[in-house]
């Protein structure tokens, strides 16, 4: 029953993550950086402490009593993840919900499995997976095979994007994705996928705060909500600095008070997007507490997001007008990534 609940929570979180960008599409006459940071203030500054207050009363005491290294590394991984979150938005902006999410999350899954193992190969720690484990244990080889399969799936999705680029005239491509750009999109999506894996590392760095919450009698279901507060401060730092720089460069500071735009609706849709974004990790933490395996939970979370994002891609008709060969190619790519995610999760579960 616990496993079933864990899967359901991850499904809800995956739906939130795969859907959060939809309200942004309703924002009118604002620059990208303006609606992204307004939504981000809800995602990273406003909603996380509200969720913590409701589920872990006294969370601020736990944070204040945490060790300096715990706070530093949790915040640092948040800053690094912030680069991934920032470029994630750009990836979806240039590639669309379907292709953008598949490439970003595929790389996120792969590097989320590989980077920690490489680190622990040089700096061993009790109970941590090393790169040698991936090469010389049966479960590790399954994980490694899943990572390689994931990279193959990303290549296939990228190939489908290039086929779409060649087949459709400019006006058709921009009907579903207004700023479609395969070159820019793939570059930022690859970078985003690599950096986005830092969120999972941040959760691990913040585990002492989660454990302190449980030790103080809080419901284990919500233990990660304390770490999220610190982790997302880091994400806010990166995104706020970049978006303010863009506001300055593009002279878009006026967006926030421009009466010629639908101001109230823009703020409401941006706030909705930001709140929905945070809900993905609210439910992710609940799912992880039930499954009890951080790596497998992360992989399962990625799989659900890819599925939901591609569902929205179909709804938004992002692949309308392309040849059956291109549609088949993107379908094979998505299935390959999902299969790889399941394979990595299975290998971690065997561990």
N, C-alpha and C positions, 0 to 999 in steps of 0.2 A: 504493500500500500504506500509506503514511504517513497519508493522508486516512482510509482505512478504519479504521486503528487509532485515529485521533483520534475518529472517530464512535463506535467501540465503547467507548472510555474514557468519553466523554460519556454514553453510554447507561448504563453502570454507575454513574456519578456521579449521573445523573438518577434511577435506580432507588433509590439510597441516600437521596437527598433526598426523593423522593416517598414513601418508606416509613418514614423515621425516627420519625415520630410514633406509629406503630403500637405499639411497646413501651410507650409512656406510657399507652395505653388499658388495659394490664394492671396498672397501679399502683392499689392500693386504699387508701382511707381517708387519703390524703394530700391536702393543699391543692395547688392548681395550682402556686403559687410554690415549694413545697418540691420537687416532683419536677422542675420546670423547671430550677432552679438546680443540683440534683445532677447531672442530665444535662448541664447546661451546663459544669460543672467538667471533665467528661470531654471535651466538645466543644472547649472553648476554652483549657483549662489543662493537662490531663494528656496527651491523645492527640497534639496537634500537635508538642510537642517530642520525643515518642517517635518519631513518624514522621520528624521531621527528623534525629534521631540515626541512624536506620536507613538513611536515604537520602542525607543530606548531612552526613557526619561533619565536625565542626568548625564547625557552623552558628553556634554561639555567638560564635566569633571574627568571622564575617562580620557578625553583628548589631552587635557591639561596635565594629567598624571602619566601620560605615555612617555617612553624614553625618547631622548633627542634623536637617536638614530632611526627609530621607528617613524617619527614624524618627518624627518628629513627625506628618507627614502620613499615614503608614501607620497610626499609632495613632489619629489623629483620625478618619480614615474608618472605622476599626474601631469607635470610640465611636458615630459616627453610624449605622453599620450596626447596632450593638447595639440601637438603638431599633426598627429594622426587624425584627430577629430576635426581639426581645421581643414586639412586637405581632403578629408572624407566628403565634406560638403562640396568642395570643388569637384571631386571626382563624380559625384552624382549630378552636379551642375553641367559637366561637360559630356558625360556618358549616358545619363539617364538612370532610373531606378534599377533596371534589370542588369545591364552590363556593368554599371558602376559598382553596385553592391557585390556582384559576383567576383569581380577582380579584387576589390578592397578586402572583402571578408575572406576570400581564398588565401591571399597573402597573410592576412591577420592570423588565420588558423595555422598556416604552415610555420610562420616565424614564432607564434606562440608556443609551438611544440619544440622548435629547434634551438632558439636563442638561449633559453635557460639551461638546456642540456650542454651546450657549448661552454657556457659560463662555469657550470659546476664540474666540467671536465678539468678545468684549470684551478678552480677553487672548490674542492669537494666539501660537501656538507651532509650530515647524516640524513638519510631518507630522501635525498634529492636525486633526480634522474640525471645521469651524465650522458655525453654523446657516445661513450663506449657502451653504455647500456643499450642505446638504440641500435648499435651494430652487433653486439655479442649476446643479447638475450632474445628469447623467442618473442616476448611481448614487445620488446624494443624494435625488433625488425618489422613487426606489424605496424607500429607507429611510424617508422621511417618510410615504409612502403606507402603509407597513407599520405605522408608529406609529399613524396615524389608524385603520387597520383594527383594530389591537389595542384601542384605546379603544372602538370599536364593539363588539368581542367582549366586553369587560368590561361594557358597558351591557347586552348581551343576557343575560350570565350573572347580572347583578344583577336583571334583570327576571324571570328564571327563579326566583331566590331569593324574590322578592316573591310570585310566583305560588304557590310552595310554601307560603309563610307563610299565604296566604289559604285554601288548599285543605285543609291537614291540621289536625286537632284537635291541641291542645297535647301530649297524651300520645303521639300517633303521631310527631310531630316529634322528640320527645325519646328515642324508642327508638333511633334511629341517631345522633343528635347530642344528648347529654344536656342541653347548655346552649344550644340553638339560639336565636339572637336576631339577626334580620336587620338591624335598625338598628345595634346595637352592632357586629355583625360586619362590615358594609360600611364603617363609619367606620374601624375599626382596620385592616381589610384594605387600604383605600386608602392610609392613612398608612404601613403596613408596606411596601407595594409601592414607594412613593416612596423611603423610607429604605433599603430593602434593596439598592437599586441602588448604594449607597455601597461595598458589598463589592468590586464590580468596579473602582471608582475606587481603592480601597485596594490592590488587586493591582497596578494601574498605578503607584501611588505607590511601591510596594515593588520595582519592577523593578530598580533599581540593586543590591539585595541578591541578586536572582535572577541577574543578569548576573555579579555577583562570584562566585557559586557555580559558574557554568559556567566562568568564567575560571580558577578554581582547579582545574579538572579534574573537577568533579562531573558526573554524568549529567544532561543538559539535561531529561530526562523528569521530574525531581523538583525543578527549580529553584525553583518557587513555594513549596515547603515551608518555606523560610527566611522568606519574607515573611509566611506564614500565622501564624507564631509571634507576631510583633509585631501584626499586624492583629487577631488574635483576643484579644490582651490588651485591646484597646480594646473589643471586644464583650463580654468578660467584665466589664469595669468597669461598663458600663451595666446589664447584666442582674443582676449581683450586688447593686448598690446598690438597684435596684428591688425585687428579690425579698426582700431583707432588710427593706426598708420594709414590704412586704406581710406578711411573717412577723410583724413587730412589730404592725402594725395589726390583723391577723386572729388574733393570738395563736396562730400555728401553728408556733412554734419547736419545740414538743413533738413534731412529726411525726417528726423525725430520730431520736428515741430511744423512741418510743411502742411498747411491747411488745405492745399490743393490736392493732397492725397487722402485716401480713406484712412485717416490716422487711427481711429478707434479699432477698425477692423484689422489693420496691419499689426497693431499691438496685440490684439486678441489672438490672431492666428499665430503670431510669433510666440506668444506665451504658451499657446496650446502645443505647438511643436516642441518647445523646450521641455514642457511638463511631460509630454508623451515620451520624449527621449529619456528622461530620468527613469521613467517607469520600467524601461527595459532592465536596468540594473537593480531596481527595487525587487523585481520578480526574479532576476538572476540570483540575487543573494538568497532568496527563499528557496529556489531550486537547488542551489549548491548545498544549503544546509540539510536538505533531504537526501541528496545523492551522496554527499560526503566525499566527493572526488573532484577537486578543483579543475584539473586538466580535462577530464571528461565532461564536466559541466560547461566549460568554456567552448569545447568543440560542439556540444549539443546546441548551445546557444547560437553559435555561428550558423549551424545547419538550418535552424528555424528562421533566422533572419534572411538567409539566402532564398529560402522557399517563399517567404512572405514578400520580399522585395521583388521577386520575379513575378509573383501574382499581380502586384501593382504595375509592373512593366507591361503585362498583358492588358490590364484594365486601361492603361494610358496609351495603348496601341503603339508602343515604342518600336515594335518590329513590323508594323503594318507596311505593306508595299514591298517588302524584300522578297527574294526568291525562296522557294521551298528549301533549297540547299542551305541558304543562310539560316533559316529558321531551325532546320535540323541541326546545324552546326552549333548554334547557341544552346539548343536543348541538350545536346550531347555534352557540351562543356559544363552546363549547370548540373546535370546528373553526375558527371565525373567528380565535380567539387563536392557535392553532397555525399557521394560514395566515399570519397577520401576522408571527409569529416567523420563519418560513421566509423571508418576503419581506424582512424587515430583514436577515437573515443573507445573503441573496443579494445585496442592495444593497451590503453591506459587503465581500462577497467580490469584487464587480466593482471596487471601489475599488483 
